[in-house]
Amino acid sequence: MNQVALVARVAQAPALRTTPGGTNVTTLRVAVPRPRKDGEDQGADFVDVVCFGRQAETCVEYLTKGRRVAVTGRLSQSEWTTDAGERRSKLEVIANTVDFLDRPASSDEAAEVVAAAS
């Protein structure tokens, strides 16, 4: 079974791109908080989430850095070789759903949320 569920904050504003076939695609970088250890913050894990079609358009239109999202999807691994001959790989989540968990912040609230997410 290949299933992923994340609750996270958007770490950078998504950007829309279009494939040569005409499909809209966006990649969200989200920050998933790590569990506290001995009462101390342990930072976050950053995960790339790929969205397609209308979902990609909606994410670009409404999501900004700091917004909370719930993502469900599947893991996908890509492997390639660089021009220098180095092998590289990347693990990302292909989204089935992206749910917006909070409302857009006012300009004052946005500054506070962004500062807290950084």
Biopython code that builds the backbone (N, CA, C, O; Angstrom):
import numpy as np
from Bio.PDB.StructureBuilder import StructureBuilder

atoms = [
    (1, "MET", "N", (0.845, -1.165, 0.000)),
    (1, "MET", "CA", (0.000, 0.000, 0.000)),
    (1, "MET", "C", (0.897, 1.237, 0.000)),
    (1, "MET", "O", (1.847, 1.310, 0.780)),
    (2, "ASN", "N", (0.611, 2.194, -0.853)),
    (2, "ASN", "CA", (1.381, 3.427, -0.965)),
    (2, "ASN", "C", (0.431, 4.583, -0.703)),
    (2, "ASN", "O", (-0.232, 5.070, -1.618)),
    (3, "GLN", "N", (0.365, 5.026, 0.567)),
    (3, "GLN", "CA", (-0.559, 6.070, 0.963)),
    (3, "GLN", "C", (0.126, 6.998, 1.949)),
    (3, "GLN", "O", (0.802, 6.547, 2.873)),
    (4, "VAL", "N", (-0.054, 8.307, 1.746)),
    (4, "VAL", "CA", (0.562, 9.313, 2.602)),
    (4, "VAL", "C", (-0.511, 10.289, 3.059)),
    (4, "VAL", "O", (-1.376, 10.677, 2.273)),
    (5, "ALA", "N", (-0.461, 10.684, 4.319)),
    (5, "ALA", "CA", (-1.335, 11.730, 4.854)),
    (5, "ALA", "C", (-0.479, 12.669, 5.688)),
    (5, "ALA", "O", (0.216, 12.234, 6.606)),
    (6, "LEU", "N", (-0.530, 13.961, 5.366)),
    (6, "LEU", "CA", (0.286, 14.957, 6.059)),
    (6, "LEU", "C", (-0.571, 16.137, 6.479)),
    (6, "LEU", "O", (-1.485, 16.534, 5.756)),
    (7, "VAL", "N", (-0.283, 16.694, 7.634)),
    (7, "VAL", "CA", (-0.807, 18.003, 8.029)),
    (7, "VAL", "C", (0.425, 18.867, 8.190)),
    (7, "VAL", "O", (1.326, 18.546, 8.965)),
    (8, "ALA", "N", (0.459, 19.979, 7.442)),
    (8, "ALA", "CA", (1.683, 20.765, 7.376)),
    (8, "ALA", "C", (1.360, 22.219, 7.079)),
    (8, "ALA", "O", (0.202, 22.586, 6.878)),
    (9, "ARG", "N", (2.400, 23.039, 7.055)),
    (9, "ARG", "CA", (2.293, 24.430, 6.633)),
    (9, "ARG", "C", (3.051, 24.604, 5.326)),
    (9, "ARG", "O", (4.111, 24.010, 5.123)),
    (10, "VAL", "N", (2.496, 25.423, 4.446)),
    (10, "VAL", "CA", (3.156, 25.724, 3.176)),
    (10, "VAL", "C", (4.430, 26.501, 3.483)),
    (10, "VAL", "O", (4.386, 27.523, 4.168)),
    (11, "ALA", "N", (5.565, 26.020, 2.980)),
    (11, "ALA", "CA", (6.862, 26.632, 3.279)),
    (11, "ALA", "C", (7.273, 27.690, 2.255)),
    (11, "ALA", "O", (8.072, 28.574, 2.565)),
    (12, "GLN", "N", (6.733, 27.606, 1.041)),
    (12, "GLN", "CA", (6.988, 28.645, 0.041)),
    (12, "GLN", "C", (5.804, 28.694, -0.910)),
    (12, "GLN", "O", (5.152, 27.680, -1.162)),
    (13, "ALA", "N", (5.535, 29.871, -1.431)),
    (13, "ALA", "CA", (4.378, 30.060, -2.301)),
    (13, "ALA", "C", (4.508, 29.168, -3.539)),
    (13, "ALA", "O", (5.573, 29.129, -4.156)),
    (14, "PRO", "N", (3.439, 28.450, -3.910)),
    (14, "PRO", "CA", (3.504, 27.575, -5.084)),
    (14, "PRO", "C", (3.494, 28.380, -6.384)),
    (14, "PRO", "O", (2.949, 29.482, -6.441)),
    (15, "ALA", "N", (4.101, 27.814, -7.419)),
    (15, "ALA", "CA", (4.116, 28.440, -8.746)),
    (15, "ALA", "C", (3.556, 27.442, -9.755)),
    (15, "ALA", "O", (3.851, 26.249, -9.693)),
    (16, "LEU", "N", (2.762, 27.935, -10.668)),
    (16, "LEU", "CA", (2.126, 27.094, -11.677)),
    (16, "LEU", "C", (3.015, 26.973, -12.909)),
    (16, "LEU", "O", (3.602, 27.956, -13.361)),
    (17, "ARG", "N", (3.108, 25.771, -13.444)),
    (17, "ARG", "CA", (3.782, 25.549, -14.723)),
    (17, "ARG", "C", (2.901, 24.624, -15.554)),
    (17, "ARG", "O", (2.012, 23.958, -15.023)),
    (18, "THR", "N", (3.149, 24.587, -16.840)),
    (18, "THR", "CA", (2.352, 23.771, -17.746)),
    (18, "THR", "C", (3.262, 22.802, -18.479)),
    (18, "THR", "O", (4.313, 23.195, -18.986)),
    (19, "THR", "N", (2.865, 21.537, -18.538)),
    (19, "THR", "CA", (3.650, 20.525, -19.250)),
    (19, "THR", "C", (3.484, 20.736, -20.754)),
    (19, "THR", "O", (2.554, 21.417, -21.187)),
    (20, "PRO", "N", (4.389, 20.150, -21.557)),
    (20, "PRO", "CA", (4.227, 20.253, -23.012)),
    (20, "PRO", "C", (2.873, 19.720, -23.492)),
    (20, "PRO", "O", (2.389, 20.142, -24.543)),
    (21, "GLY", "N", (2.260, 18.810, -22.750)),
    (21, "GLY", "CA", (0.953, 18.268, -23.098)),
    (21, "GLY", "C", (-0.212, 19.148, -22.679)),
    (21, "GLY", "O", (-1.367, 18.829, -22.964)),
    (22, "GLY", "N", (0.084, 20.269, -21.995)),
    (22, "GLY", "CA", (-0.959, 21.208, -21.606)),
    (22, "GLY", "C", (-1.529, 21.011, -20.217)),
    (22, "GLY", "O", (-2.514, 21.662, -19.871)),
    (23, "THR", "N", (-0.940, 20.126, -19.396)),
    (23, "THR", "CA", (-1.428, 19.886, -18.035)),
    (23, "THR", "C", (-0.793, 20.888, -17.075)),
    (23, "THR", "O", (0.422, 21.085, -17.089)),
    (24, "ASN", "N", (-1.617, 21.518, -16.243)),
    (24, "ASN", "CA", (-1.100, 22.425, -15.219)),
    (24, "ASN", "C", (-0.544, 21.618, -14.051)),
    (24, "ASN", "O", (-1.150, 20.642, -13.608)),
    (25, "VAL", "N", (0.632, 22.046, -13.555)),
    (25, "VAL", "CA", (1.323, 21.353, -12.469)),
    (25, "VAL", "C", (1.873, 22.395, -11.505)),
    (25, "VAL", "O", (2.352, 23.449, -11.925)),
    (26, "THR", "N", (1.803, 22.098, -10.225)),
    (26, "THR", "CA", (2.490, 22.914, -9.229)),
    (26, "THR", "C", (3.119, 22.003, -8.187)),
    (26, "THR", "O", (2.616, 20.914, -7.914)),
    (27, "THR", "N", (4.219, 22.458, -7.611)),
    (27, "THR", "CA", (4.870, 21.746, -6.519)),
    (27, "THR", "C", (4.799, 22.617, -5.279)),
    (27, "THR", "O", (5.268, 23.755, -5.273)),
    (28, "LEU", "N", (4.203, 22.064, -4.228)),
    (28, "LEU", "CA", (4.152, 22.741, -2.934)),
    (28, "LEU", "C", (5.275, 22.194, -2.074)),
    (28, "LEU", "O", (5.447, 20.979, -1.982)),
    (29, "ARG", "N", (6.028, 23.057, -1.456)),
    (29, "ARG", "CA", (6.973, 22.604, -0.439)),
    (29, "ARG", "C", (6.295, 22.871, 0.887)),
    (29, "ARG", "O", (5.965, 24.012, 1.209)),
    (30, "VAL", "N", (6.085, 21.794, 1.667)),
    (30, "VAL", "CA", (5.404, 21.928, 2.952)),
    (30, "VAL", "C", (6.351, 21.537, 4.084)),
    (30, "VAL", "O", (7.265, 20.732, 3.904)),
    (31, "ALA", "N", (6.109, 22.124, 5.252)),
    (31, "ALA", "CA", (6.889, 21.834, 6.453)),
    (31, "ALA", "C", (6.015, 21.043, 7.417)),
    (31, "ALA", "O", (4.979, 21.526, 7.873)),
    (32, "VAL", "N", (6.448, 19.816, 7.722)),
    (32, "VAL", "CA", (5.733, 18.942, 8.647)),
    (32, "VAL", "C", (6.492, 18.985, 9.978)),
    (32, "VAL", "O", (7.647, 18.562, 10.038)),
    (33, "PRO", "N", (5.861, 19.491, 11.046)),
    (33, "PRO", "CA", (6.580, 19.604, 12.316)),
    (33, "PRO", "C", (6.965, 18.239, 12.877)),
    (33, "PRO", "O", (6.186, 17.287, 12.828)),
    (34, "ARG", "N", (8.184, 18.166, 13.413)),
    (34, "ARG", "CA", (8.639, 16.937, 14.087)),
    (34, "ARG", "C", (8.107, 16.933, 15.512)),
    (34, "ARG", "O", (7.853, 17.996, 16.078)),
    (35, "PRO", "N", (7.935, 15.749, 16.104)),
    (35, "PRO", "CA", (7.468, 15.691, 17.499)),
    (35, "PRO", "C", (8.485, 16.352, 18.438)),
    (35, "PRO", "O", (9.694, 16.295, 18.212)),
    (36, "ARG", "N", (7.966, 16.974, 19.484)),
    (36, "ARG", "CA", (8.851, 17.591, 20.486)),
    (36, "ARG", "C", (9.622, 16.511, 21.234)),
    (36, "ARG", "O", (9.124, 15.404, 21.439)),
    (37, "LYS", "N", (10.834, 16.846, 21.634)),
    (37, "LYS", "CA", (11.667, 15.929, 22.414)),
    (37, "LYS", "C", (12.098, 16.658, 23.675)),
    (37, "LYS", "O", (12.720, 17.718, 23.600)),
    (38, "ASP", "N", (11.774, 16.103, 24.822)),
    (38, "ASP", "CA", (12.063, 16.725, 26.122)),
    (38, "ASP", "C", (11.534, 18.159, 26.176)),
    (38, "ASP", "O", (12.162, 19.038, 26.768)),
    (39, "GLY", "N", (10.357, 18.391, 25.545)),
    (39, "GLY", "CA", (9.724, 19.702, 25.569)),
    (39, "GLY", "C", (10.305, 20.703, 24.600)),
    (39, "GLY", "O", (9.851, 21.846, 24.544)),
    (40, "GLU", "N", (11.311, 20.291, 23.829)),
    (40, "GLU", "CA", (11.955, 21.231, 22.903)),
    (40, "GLU", "C", (11.523, 20.971, 21.465)),
    (40, "GLU", "O", (11.316, 19.833, 21.045)),
    (41, "ASP", "N", (11.395, 22.066, 20.733)),
    (41, "ASP", "CA", (11.047, 22.004, 19.316)),
    (41, "ASP", "C", (12.168, 21.309, 18.545)),
    (41, "ASP", "O", (13.344, 21.621, 18.737)),
    (42, "GLN", "N", (11.806, 20.373, 17.678)),
    (42, "GLN", "CA", (12.799, 19.624, 16.893)),
    (42, "GLN", "C", (12.817, 20.033, 15.426)),
    (42, "GLN", "O", (13.410, 19.341, 14.598)),
    (43, "GLY", "N", (12.172, 21.155, 15.095)),
    (43, "GLY", "CA", (12.175, 21.632, 13.717)),
    (43, "GLY", "C", (11.100, 20.950, 12.892)),
    (43, "GLY", "O", (10.077, 20.510, 13.417)),
    (44, "ALA", "N", (11.352, 20.869, 11.582)),
    (44, "ALA", "CA", (10.354, 20.319, 10.661)),
    (44, "ALA", "C", (11.047, 19.538, 9.556)),
    (44, "ALA", "O", (12.229, 19.732, 9.273)),
    (45, "ASP", "N", (10.277, 18.651, 8.944)),
    (45, "ASP", "CA", (10.717, 17.953, 7.737)),
    (45, "ASP", "C", (10.034, 18.628, 6.561)),
    (45, "ASP", "O", (8.835, 18.903, 6.615)),
    (46, "PHE", "N", (10.786, 18.900, 5.495)),
    (46, "PHE", "CA", (10.258, 19.569, 4.320)),
    (46, "PHE", "C", (9.979, 18.537, 3.236)),
    (46, "PHE", "O", (10.840, 17.727, 2.893)),
    (47, "VAL", "N", (8.763, 18.582, 2.705)),
    (47, "VAL", "CA", (8.303, 17.586, 1.743)),
    (47, "VAL", "C", (7.745, 18.309, 0.515)),
    (47, "VAL", "O", (7.001, 19.280, 0.649)),
    (48, "ASP", "N", (8.107, 17.835, -0.686)),
    (48, "ASP", "CA", (7.539, 18.371, -1.920)),
    (48, "ASP", "C", (6.274, 17.607, -2.259)),
    (48, "ASP", "O", (6.258, 16.377, -2.240)),
    (49, "VAL", "N", (5.210, 18.343, -2.571)),
    (49, "VAL", "CA", (3.906, 17.777, -2.925)),
    (49, "VAL", "C", (3.561, 18.276, -4.323)),
    (49, "VAL", "O", (3.546, 19.483, -4.565)),
    (50, "VAL", "N", (3.282, 17.352, -5.248)),
    (50, "VAL", "CA", (2.965, 17.705, -6.630)),
    (50, "VAL", "C", (1.468, 17.595, -6.854)),
    (50, "VAL", "O", (0.851, 16.585, -6.515)),
    (51, "CYS", "N", (0.881, 18.652, -7.436)),
    (51, "CYS", "CA", (-0.546, 18.704, -7.749)),
    (51, "CYS", "C", (-0.718, 18.929, -9.246)),
    (51, "CYS", "O", (0.109, 19.584, -9.881)),
    (52, "PHE", "N", (-1.790, 18.385, -9.802)),
    (52, "PHE", "CA", (-2.052, 18.485, -11.239)),
    (52, "PHE", "C", (-3.421, 19.088, -11.509)),
    (52, "PHE", "O", (-4.306, 19.060, -10.654)),
    (53, "GLY", "N", (-3.585, 19.640, -12.724)),
    (53, "GLY", "CA", (-4.884, 20.096, -13.218)),
    (53, "GLY", "C", (-5.487, 21.211, -12.404)),
    (53, "GLY", "O", (-4.800, 22.141, -11.982)),
    (54, "ARG", "N", (-6.803, 21.104, -12.187)),
    (54, "ARG", "CA", (-7.548, 22.145, -11.465)),
    (54, "ARG", "C", (-7.054, 22.279, -10.034)),
    (54, "ARG", "O", (-7.049, 23.378, -9.480)),
    (55, "GLN", "N", (-6.640, 21.176, -9.433)),
    (55, "GLN", "CA", (-6.112, 21.232, -8.066)),
    (55, "GLN", "C", (-4.859, 22.106, -8.012)),
    (55, "GLN", "O", (-4.688, 22.880, -7.070)),
    (56, "ALA", "N", (-3.990, 21.993, -9.004)),
    (56, "ALA", "CA", (-2.782, 22.820, -9.076)),
    (56, "ALA", "C", (-3.157, 24.293, -9.193)),
    (56, "ALA", "O", (-2.568, 25.138, -8.519)),
    (57, "GLU", "N", (-4.128, 24.603, -10.042)),
    (57, "GLU", "CA", (-4.575, 25.986, -10.230)),
    (57, "GLU", "C", (-5.128, 26.563, -8.928)),
    (57, "GLU", "O", (-4.823, 27.700, -8.568)),
    (58, "THR", "N", (-5.942, 25.775, -8.225)),
    (58, "THR", "CA", (-6.547, 26.224, -6.972)),
    (58, "THR", "C", (-5.486, 26.471, -5.902)),
    (58, "THR", "O", (-5.567, 27.451, -5.161)),
    (59, "CYS", "N", (-4.500, 25.593, -5.820)),
    (59, "CYS", "CA", (-3.430, 25.764, -4.831)),
    (59, "CYS", "C", (-2.645, 27.048, -5.093)),
    (59, "CYS", "O", (-2.333, 27.787, -4.160)),
    (60, "VAL", "N", (-2.330, 27.311, -6.347)),
    (60, "VAL", "CA", (-1.585, 28.520, -6.688)),
    (60, "VAL", "C", (-2.411, 29.770, -6.374)),
    (60, "VAL", "O", (-1.880, 30.782, -5.917)),
    (61, "GLU", "N", (-3.715, 29.679, -6.628)),
    (61, "GLU", "CA", (-4.581, 30.834, -6.418)),
    (61, "GLU", "C", (-4.766, 31.169, -4.943)),
    (61, "GLU", "O", (-4.793, 32.347, -4.586)),
    (62, "TYR", "N", (-4.894, 30.165, -4.074)),
    (62, "TYR", "CA", (-5.281, 30.412, -2.689)),
    (62, "TYR", "C", (-4.208, 30.171, -1.640)),
    (62, "TYR", "O", (-4.329, 30.693, -0.531)),
    (63, "LEU", "N", (-3.161, 29.404, -1.936)),
    (63, "LEU", "CA", (-2.172, 29.086, -0.897)),
    (63, "LEU", "C", (-1.016, 30.074, -0.904)),
    (63, "LEU", "O", (-0.510, 30.462, -1.957)),
    (64, "THR", "N", (-0.616, 30.464, 0.280)),
    (64, "THR", "CA", (0.548, 31.317, 0.477)),
    (64, "THR", "C", (1.391, 30.703, 1.584)),
    (64, "THR", "O", (0.945, 29.803, 2.296)),
    (65, "LYS", "N", (2.590, 31.189, 1.717)),
    (65, "LYS", "CA", (3.493, 30.698, 2.764)),
    (65, "LYS", "C", (2.820, 30.847, 4.131)),
    (65, "LYS", "O", (2.270, 31.896, 4.466)),
    (66, "GLY", "N", (2.884, 29.759, 4.909)),
    (66, "GLY", "CA", (2.333, 29.777, 6.254)),
    (66, "GLY", "C", (0.957, 29.147, 6.389)),
    (66, "GLY", "O", (0.549, 28.826, 7.504)),
    (67, "ARG", "N", (0.217, 28.957, 5.281)),
    (67, "ARG", "CA", (-1.120, 28.356, 5.352)),
    (67, "ARG", "C", (-1.026, 26.887, 5.749)),
    (67, "ARG", "O", (-0.111, 26.180, 5.325)),
    (68, "ARG", "N", (-1.979, 26.428, 6.568)),
    (68, "ARG", "CA", (-2.043, 25.011, 6.973)),
    (68, "ARG", "C", (-2.818, 24.224, 5.935)),
    (68, "ARG", "O", (-3.855, 24.669, 5.443)),
    (69, "VAL", "N", (-2.296, 23.035, 5.604)),
    (69, "VAL", "CA", (-2.946, 22.154, 4.643)),
    (69, "VAL", "C", (-2.907, 20.723, 5.152)),
    (69, "VAL", "O", (-2.038, 20.342, 5.936)),
    (70, "ALA", "N", (-3.880, 19.936, 4.680)),
    (70, "ALA", "CA", (-3.874, 18.490, 4.878)),
    (70, "ALA", "C", (-3.747, 17.888, 3.489)),
    (70, "ALA", "O", (-4.525, 18.209, 2.590)),
    (71, "VAL", "N", (-2.768, 17.017, 3.319)),
    (71, "VAL", "CA", (-2.486, 16.423, 2.011)),
    (71, "VAL", "C", (-2.634, 14.909, 2.122)),
    (71, "VAL", "O", (-2.128, 14.294, 3.059)),
    (72, "THR", "N", (-3.331, 14.318, 1.159)),
    (72, "THR", "CA", (-3.325, 12.866, 1.025)),
    (72, "THR", "C", (-2.834, 12.553, -0.377)),
    (72, "THR", "O", (-3.114, 13.286, -1.325)),
    (73, "GLY", "N", (-2.105, 11.465, -0.495)),
    (73, "GLY", "CA", (-1.567, 11.094, -1.802)),
    (73, "GLY", "C", (-0.717, 9.852, -1.705)),
    (73, "GLY", "O", (-0.896, 9.009, -0.826)),
    (74, "ARG", "N", (0.232, 9.762, -2.653)),
    (74, "ARG", "CA", (1.128, 8.601, -2.704)),
    (74, "ARG", "C", (2.559, 9.074, -2.902)),
    (74, "ARG", "O", (2.795, 10.150, -3.451)),
    (75, "LEU", "N", (3.512, 8.265, -2.453)),
    (75, "LEU", "CA", (4.924, 8.572, -2.656)),
    (75, "LEU", "C", (5.348, 8.195, -4.064)),
    (75, "LEU", "O", (4.882, 7.204, -4.625)),
    (76, "SER", "N", (6.242, 9.004, -4.627)),
    (76, "SER", "CA", (6.807, 8.724, -5.943)),
    (76, "SER", "C", (8.291, 9.072, -5.900)),
    (76, "SER", "O", (8.670, 10.150, -5.443)),
    (77, "GLN", "N", (9.124, 8.157, -6.375)),
    (77, "GLN", "CA", (10.565, 8.389, -6.397)),
    (77, "GLN", "C", (11.033, 8.531, -7.838)),
    (77, "GLN", "O", (10.671, 7.735, -8.704)),
    (78, "SER", "N", (11.848, 9.560, -8.082)),
    (78, "SER", "CA", (12.457, 9.789, -9.394)),
    (78, "SER", "C", (13.954, 9.591, -9.264)),
    (78, "SER", "O", (14.548, 9.969, -8.255)),
    (79, "GLU", "N", (14.568, 9.000, -10.280)),
    (79, "GLU", "CA", (16.017, 8.832, -10.304)),
    (79, "GLU", "C", (16.537, 9.342, -11.635)),
    (79, "GLU", "O", (15.890, 9.166, -12.667)),
    (80, "TRP", "N", (17.706, 9.973, -11.616)),
    (80, "TRP", "CA", (18.330, 10.472, -12.828)),
    (80, "TRP", "C", (19.831, 10.589, -12.631)),
    (80, "TRP", "O", (20.333, 10.500, -11.510)),
    (81, "THR", "N", (20.536, 10.788, -13.730)),
    (81, "THR", "CA", (21.981, 10.991, -13.702)),
    (81, "THR", "C", (22.275, 12.400, -14.211)),
    (81, "THR", "O", (21.767, 12.802, -15.258)),
    (82, "THR", "N", (23.090, 13.146, -13.476)),
    (82, "THR", "CA", (23.426, 14.507, -13.879)),
    (82, "THR", "C", (24.403, 14.481, -15.059)),
    (82, "THR", "O", (24.930, 13.430, -15.424)),
    (83, "ASP", "N", (24.629, 15.643, -15.634)),
    (83, "ASP", "CA", (25.594, 15.755, -16.726)),
    (83, "ASP", "C", (26.995, 15.359, -16.269)),
    (83, "ASP", "O", (27.813, 14.914, -17.075)),
    (84, "ALA", "N", (27.270, 15.522, -14.974)),
    (84, "ALA", "CA", (28.574, 15.161, -14.414)),
    (84, "ALA", "C", (28.645, 13.667, -14.079)),
    (84, "ALA", "O", (29.661, 13.201, -13.564)),
    (85, "GLY", "N", (27.581, 12.915, -14.364)),
    (85, "GLY", "CA", (27.579, 11.472, -14.121)),
    (85, "GLY", "C", (27.175, 11.060, -12.717)),
    (85, "GLY", "O", (27.290, 9.884, -12.370)),
    (86, "GLU", "N", (26.701, 12.002, -11.894)),
    (86, "GLU", "CA", (26.277, 11.681, -10.531)),
    (86, "GLU", "C", (24.838, 11.182, -10.543)),
    (86, "GLU", "O", (23.979, 11.733, -11.231)),
    (87, "ARG", "N", (24.590, 10.134, -9.772)),
    (87, "ARG", "CA", (23.217, 9.622, -9.646)),
    (87, "ARG", "C", (22.480, 10.428, -8.595)),
    (87, "ARG", "O", (23.009, 10.683, -7.513)),
    (88, "ARG", "N", (21.267, 10.825, -8.912)),
    (88, "ARG", "CA", (20.429, 11.599, -7.997)),
    (88, "ARG", "C", (19.068, 10.930, -7.883)),
    (88, "ARG", "O", (18.641, 10.199, -8.776)),
    (89, "SER", "N", (18.397, 11.195, -6.769)),
    (89, "SER", "CA", (17.032, 10.705, -6.607)),
    (89, "SER", "C", (16.243, 11.717, -5.785)),
    (89, "SER", "O", (16.805, 12.538, -5.060)),
    (90, "LYS", "N", (14.936, 11.631, -5.921)),
    (90, "LYS", "CA", (14.053, 12.570, -5.236)),
    (90, "LYS", "C", (12.774, 11.826, -4.871)),
    (90, "LYS", "O", (12.211, 11.097, -5.687)),
    (91, "LEU", "N", (12.330, 12.017, -3.651)),
    (91, "LEU", "CA", (11.093, 11.423, -3.173)),
    (91, "LEU", "C", (10.095, 12.552, -2.976)),
    (91, "LEU", "O", (10.406, 13.539, -2.310)),
    (92, "GLU", "N", (8.882, 12.422, -3.553)),
    (92, "GLU", "CA", (7.865, 13.451, -3.425)),
    (92, "GLU", "C", (6.497, 12.800, -3.288)),
    (92, "GLU", "O", (6.329, 11.611, -3.559)),
    (93, "VAL", "N", (5.528, 13.592, -2.867)),
    (93, "VAL", "CA", (4.158, 13.125, -2.713)),
    (93, "VAL", "C", (3.359, 13.605, -3.912)),
    (93, "VAL", "O", (3.364, 14.795, -4.229)),
    (94, "ILE", "N", (2.671, 12.684, -4.582)),
    (94, "ILE", "CA", (1.730, 13.028, -5.649)),
    (94, "ILE", "C", (0.367, 13.152, -4.973)),
    (94, "ILE", "O", (-0.173, 12.164, -4.475)),
    (95, "ALA", "N", (-0.192, 14.368, -4.955)),
    (95, "ALA", "CA", (-1.403, 14.645, -4.181)),
    (95, "ALA", "C", (-2.655, 14.094, -4.836)),
    (95, "ALA", "O", (-2.858, 14.240, -6.041)),
    (96, "ASN", "N", (-3.490, 13.460, -4.028)),
    (96, "ASN", "CA", (-4.860, 13.135, -4.416)),
    (96, "ASN", "C", (-5.769, 14.276, -3.989)),
    (96, "ASN", "O", (-6.623, 14.728, -4.753)),
    (97, "THR", "N", (-5.570, 14.746, -2.733)),
    (97, "THR", "CA", (-6.343, 15.880, -2.221)),
    (97, "THR", "C", (-5.435, 16.824, -1.450)),
    (97, "THR", "O", (-4.469, 16.399, -0.818)),
    (98, "VAL", "N", (-5.754, 18.096, -1.511)),
    (98, "VAL", "CA", (-5.119, 19.125, -0.687)),
    (98, "VAL", "C", (-6.260, 19.918, -0.071)),
    (98, "VAL", "O", (-6.985, 20.623, -0.773)),
    (99, "ASP", "N", (-6.415, 19.800, 1.235)),
    (99, "ASP", "CA", (-7.470, 20.523, 1.951)),
    (99, "ASP", "C", (-6.856, 21.710, 2.664)),
    (99, "ASP", "O", (-5.819, 21.582, 3.315)),
    (100, "PHE", "N", (-7.495, 22.867, 2.544)),
    (100, "PHE", "CA", (-7.035, 24.085, 3.208)),
    (100, "PHE", "C", (-7.612, 24.080, 4.618)),
    (100, "PHE", "O", (-8.831, 24.039, 4.781)),
    (101, "LEU", "N", (-6.760, 24.122, 5.637)),
    (101, "LEU", "CA", (-7.212, 23.970, 7.021)),
    (101, "LEU", "C", (-7.443, 25.284, 7.751)),
    (101, "LEU", "O", (-8.037, 25.293, 8.829)),
    (102, "ASP", "N", (-6.990, 26.379, 7.191)),
    (102, "ASP", "CA", (-7.225, 27.666, 7.835)),
    (102, "ASP", "C", (-7.664, 28.667, 6.778)),
    (102, "ASP", "O", (-7.537, 28.424, 5.578)),
    (103, "ARG", "N", (-8.171, 29.771, 7.236)),
    (103, "ARG", "CA", (-8.605, 30.801, 6.304)),
    (103, "ARG", "C", (-7.412, 31.677, 5.936)),
    (103, "ARG", "O", (-6.427, 31.721, 6.673)),
    (104, "PRO", "N", (-7.489, 32.368, 4.812)),
    (104, "PRO", "CA", (-6.405, 33.279, 4.469)),
    (104, "PRO", "C", (-6.250, 34.327, 5.571)),
    (104, "PRO", "O", (-7.241, 34.846, 6.085)),
    (105, "ALA", "N", (-5.025, 34.629, 5.924)),
    (105, "ALA", "CA", (-4.758, 35.596, 6.986)),
    (105, "ALA", "C", (-4.876, 37.012, 6.456)),
    (105, "ALA", "O", (-4.623, 37.276, 5.280)),
    (106, "SER", "N", (-5.268, 37.933, 7.354)),
    (106, "SER", "CA", (-5.209, 39.347, 7.002)),
    (106, "SER", "C", (-3.735, 39.718, 6.909)),
    (106, "SER", "O", (-2.884, 38.915, 7.292)),
    (107, "SER", "N", (-3.414, 40.881, 6.425)),
    (107, "SER", "CA", (-2.007, 41.249, 6.241)),
    (107, "SER", "C", (-1.243, 41.237, 7.565)),
    (107, "SER", "O", (-0.073, 40.854, 7.586)),
    (108, "ASP", "N", (-1.878, 41.649, 8.680)),
    (108, "ASP", "CA", (-1.203, 41.631, 9.986)),
    (108, "ASP", "C", (-0.985, 40.203, 10.462)),
    (108, "ASP", "O", (0.090, 39.864, 10.958)),
    (109, "GLU", "N", (-2.025, 39.355, 10.308)),
    (109, "GLU", "CA", (-1.911, 37.963, 10.731)),
    (109, "GLU", "C", (-0.908, 37.213, 9.866)),
    (109, "GLU", "O", (-0.196, 36.342, 10.365)),
    (110, "ALA", "N", (-0.841, 37.533, 8.588)),
    (110, "ALA", "CA", (0.070, 36.842, 7.666)),
    (110, "ALA", "C", (1.513, 37.014, 8.112)),
    (110, "ALA", "O", (2.294, 36.064, 8.058)),
    (111, "ALA", "N", (1.873, 38.202, 8.547)),
    (111, "ALA", "CA", (3.250, 38.446, 8.986)),
    (111, "ALA", "C", (3.578, 37.591, 10.208)),
    (111, "ALA", "O", (4.685, 37.065, 10.316)),
    (112, "GLU", "N", (2.616, 37.447, 11.134)),
    (112, "GLU", "CA", (2.838, 36.631, 12.326)),
    (112, "GLU", "C", (2.969, 35.150, 11.974)),
    (112, "GLU", "O", (3.837, 34.465, 12.513)),
    (113, "VAL", "N", (2.117, 34.648, 11.075)),
    (113, "VAL", "CA", (2.148, 33.230, 10.683)),
    (113, "VAL", "C", (3.443, 32.914, 9.964)),
    (113, "VAL", "O", (4.058, 31.882, 10.231)),
    (114, "VAL", "N", (3.874, 33.787, 9.048)),
    (114, "VAL", "CA", (5.109, 33.560, 8.310)),
    (114, "VAL", "C", (6.295, 33.540, 9.262)),
    (114, "VAL", "O", (7.189, 32.707, 9.113)),
    (115, "ALA", "N", (6.318, 34.434, 10.229)),
    (115, "ALA", "CA", (7.410, 34.473, 11.204)),
    (115, "ALA", "C", (7.416, 33.188, 12.036)),
    (115, "ALA", "O", (8.485, 32.656, 12.339)),
    (116, "ALA", "N", (6.244, 32.688, 12.406)),
    (116, "ALA", "CA", (6.163, 31.474, 13.203)),
    (116, "ALA", "C", (6.559, 30.245, 12.400)),
    (116, "ALA", "O", (7.122, 29.303, 12.958)),
    (117, "ALA", "N", (6.273, 30.235, 11.092)),
    (117, "ALA", "CA", (6.592, 29.073, 10.244)),
    (117, "ALA", "C", (8.051, 29.019, 9.875)),
    (117, "ALA", "O", (8.550, 27.964, 9.486)),
    (118, "SER", "N", (8.752, 30.141, 9.988)),
    (118, "SER", "CA", (10.178, 30.181, 9.587)),
    (118, "SER", "C", (11.089, 29.612, 10.622)),
    (118, "SER", "O", (12.303, 29.580, 10.424)),
]
sb = StructureBuilder()
sb.init_structure("model")
sb.init_model(0)
sb.init_chain("A")
sb.init_seg("    ")
for serial, (resi, resn, name, xyz) in enumerate(atoms, 1):
    if name == "N":
        sb.init_residue(resn, " ", resi, " ")
    sb.init_atom(name, np.array(xyz, "f"), 0.0, 1.0, " ", f" {name:<3s}", serial, name[0])
structure = sb.get_structure()
